[in-house]
Structures are given as C-alpha cells and as structure tokens.
C-alpha cells in the first residue's frame, strides 16, 4: 500500500468509526485496525488524534464546497442563491450520510465550537458563500434583523434536523419535499 493509500485508508476508517461511535468511542488503535495499518503508522501522518479529527473535518469540508457551489452564481437573485445553497447542502447531506454524521459530531464538540466561533468572527478560511450571502442579505435588508448566528440557526437548523431524520429513516425526502423544506427555511429568515 502506498503512502497516499495508507493515509486515505486512515481517513476513511476514522470517518466511519467516528461517525458511528463518536470521538471517544473511536480510539486510534481501533482506527488503525480498521485501516489495516499499524498503530504507529497513524502517527506518521497525524501527530495526534486532535490533528486527525481536525484534518478529517477539513477534508470533508473540501468535498462539500465544490459540490454545493456547482452551478452557483453570485449574480443570481438573492432568493435563488439562498435556495441553491440550501438545496445543494441538504442533498449533499442525504447523499453522504457518513459525512453528515461526522459533521454533527464535530460541530457539537469543543472542536466545532472553536471552529464556529472563528467562522462567525470571519477568522476562518474555507467556503464563505453562506456567510457572504447572509451578510449581503443583512446589508440589503433582505433578511430579518437578527445576528448572523441566529439567521444561520433559523436557516440551517431545520435543514440539519430533516437531514438527520432522513438518514435515520424517520422520513423520506424526494425532490418536492426538499424544495418545500428549503423554501420554508427561506421563509424563516426573509423580511
């Protein structure tokens, strides 16, 4: 197995195990066993578990953004941009349940709290399409007069909940249902 293959196997194993068992339920030895590498091999690629966790988050994020930005136009009307991003994000979560479950673990952990704080303060790189869109909507008074964090919660909280419920089999999403959900999210934040 090449170095790239070993690293990818470690990432894949960590994603599966953390999504299933959480950060504490997926020790490095278990990840190494699932990746079919020696425990010491992981440390050649990741100095510690914290680095593995944040690197895995970065890799998942790097896969999401090109997908949700495909066909996105910053010149489109505001509502159309919101609907595009929301729809693409919900579809991504439905199509990639392991990524969704990992992100849930990450965002509801101390790692995610620090990341979100940096994102809201504008100190974090990555895809800023959502932040830019919402800041523009606030400046143009298209969105309700709430702090950015509240607008994000109103827009994406329901989206995350229905993605989780779909993945758990409580509800089945089709194209029409997805469209209705994203429009409802829009209705919750527009003036």
C-alpha positions in Angstrom: 0.0 0.0 0.0 1.4 3.4 -1.0 1.8 6.3 1.4 -1.2 8.1 -0.1 -3.3 4.9 0.1 -2.4 4.4 3.8 -3.4 8.0 4.6 -6.7 7.6 2.7 -7.4 4.3 4.5 -6.8 6.0 7.8 -9.1 8.9 6.9 -11.8 6.5 5.7 -11.6 4.4 8.8 -11.6 7.4 11.1 -14.6 8.8 9.3 -16.6 5.6 9.6 -15.7 4.9 13.2 -16.2 8.4 14.5 -19.5 8.8 12.7 -20.6 5.5 14.2 -19.0 5.7 17.7 -18.1 9.3 18.4 -14.7 10.8 19.1 -14.1 9.0 22.3 -15.5 5.7 21.1 -13.0 5.5 18.2 -9.6 5.2 19.7 -6.5 5.4 17.5 -5.9 1.6 17.9 -9.4 0.9 16.5 -8.9 3.3 13.6 -5.5 1.6 12.8 -7.1 -1.8 12.9 -10.0 -0.8 10.6 -7.5 0.9 8.2 -5.3 -2.2 8.3 -2.2 -0.3 9.4 -0.1 -0.5 12.4 -1.0 1.9 15.3 2.3 3.7 14.9 1.6 4.3 11.2 -1.2 6.7 12.0 1.3 8.9 13.8 3.4 9.2 10.7 0.5 11.0 9.1 -1.2 12.6 12.1 0.8 13.7 15.2 -2.2 13.0 17.5 -5.9 12.3 17.4 -6.8 16.0 17.7 -4.9 16.7 14.4 -6.6 13.7 12.8 -10.0 15.0 13.8 -9.5 18.5 12.5 -7.8 17.2 9.3 -10.7 14.9 8.7 -13.1 17.9 9.1 -11.0 19.9 6.7 -11.2 17.1 4.1 -14.9 16.6 4.4 -15.4 20.4 4.1 -13.2 20.4 1.0 -15.5 17.8 -0.6 -18.7 19.6 0.3 -17.9 23.1 -1.0 -17.2 22.3 -4.7 -20.5 20.3 -4.7 -22.7 22.9 -3.3 -21.1 25.7 -5.3 -21.6 23.8 -8.6 -23.9 26.0 -10.7 -24.0 28.7 -8.1 -23.9 32.3 -9.4 -23.1 35.2 -7.2 -25.0 37.3 -9.7 -28.3 35.4 -9.4 -31.1 37.0 -7.4 -30.7 36.7 -3.6 -33.5 34.2 -3.0 -32.3 32.0 -5.9 -28.8 31.9 -4.3 -30.2 31.0 -0.9 -32.4 28.2 -2.4 -29.4 26.9 -4.4 -27.1 26.7 -1.5 -29.7 25.3 0.9 -30.8 22.7 -1.6 -27.3 21.6 -2.5 -26.3 21.3 1.1 -29.3 19.2 2.0 -28.8 17.0 -1.0 -25.1 16.6 -0.1 -26.1 15.5 3.5 -28.6 13.0 2.2 -26.1 11.6 -0.4 -23.2 11.4 2.1 -24.6 10.3 5.4 -21.2 9.5 6.9 -20.0 13.0 6.2 -23.2 14.4 7.8 -22.8 12.2 10.9 -19.2 13.2 11.2 -20.0 16.9 10.9 -22.7 16.5 13.6 -20.1 15.0 15.9 -17.6 17.7 15.0 -19.9 20.7 15.3 -21.3 19.5 18.6 -17.9 19.1 20.2 -15.3 21.6 21.5 -13.6 21.3 18.1 -16.7 22.6 16.4 -17.4 25.3 18.9 -13.9 26.8 18.3 -14.4 26.4 14.5 -17.8 28.1 14.5 -16.5 31.0 16.7 -13.7 31.6 14.2 -16.2 31.3 11.2 -18.6 33.8 12.7 -15.8 36.2 13.5 -14.5 35.9 9.9 -11.2 34.4 11.1 -11.6 31.0 9.3 -10.9 30.2 5.7 -12.9 27.8 3.5 -16.1 28.4 1.7 -17.6 31.7 2.8 -20.5 31.6 0.3 -23.1 31.2 3.1 -21.5 34.0 5.3 -21.1 36.3 2.3 -24.7 35.7 1.2 -26.1 36.3 4.7 -24.0 39.4 5.2 -25.2 40.8 1.9 -28.8 40.0 2.8 -28.5 41.8 6.1 -26.9 44.8 4.5 -29.6 44.9 1.8 -32.3 44.4 4.5 -33.5 41.3 2.6 -33.1 39.2 5.8 -34.6 39.7 9.2 -32.7 41.9 11.6 -31.1 39.2 13.7 -27.5 38.5 14.5 -25.8 36.2 11.9 -25.7 33.3 14.3 -29.5 33.4 14.7 -30.1 33.7 11.0 -27.9 30.6 10.5 -29.8 28.7 13.1 -33.2 29.6 11.6 -32.0 28.7 8.1 -29.9 25.6 8.7 -31.3 24.2 12.0 -34.4 22.7 10.3 -32.3 21.6 7.3 -29.9 19.7 9.6 -32.8 18.2 11.6 -34.6 16.9 8.5 -31.3 15.6 7.0 -30.8 13.6 10.3 -34.3 12.3 10.2 -34.0 11.2 6.6 -30.7 9.4 7.4 -32.3 7.7 10.4 -35.2 6.6 8.2 -37.9 8.7 10.0 -38.8 10.5 6.8 -38.0 10.0 3.1 -37.1 13.0 1.1 -37.9 13.4 -2.5 -37.2 16.4 -4.8 -40.6 18.1 -4.0 -40.1 17.7 -0.2 -36.5 19.0 -0.4 -37.8 22.1 -2.3 -40.6 22.7 0.2 -38.1 22.5 3.1 -35.7 24.9 1.6 -38.5 27.4 0.8 -39.6 27.1 4.4 -36.1 27.8 5.6 -36.1 30.8 3.3 -39.4 32.0 4.8 -37.9 31.8 8.3 -35.1 34.3 7.5 -36.6 36.7 4.9 -38.1 40.0 5.9 
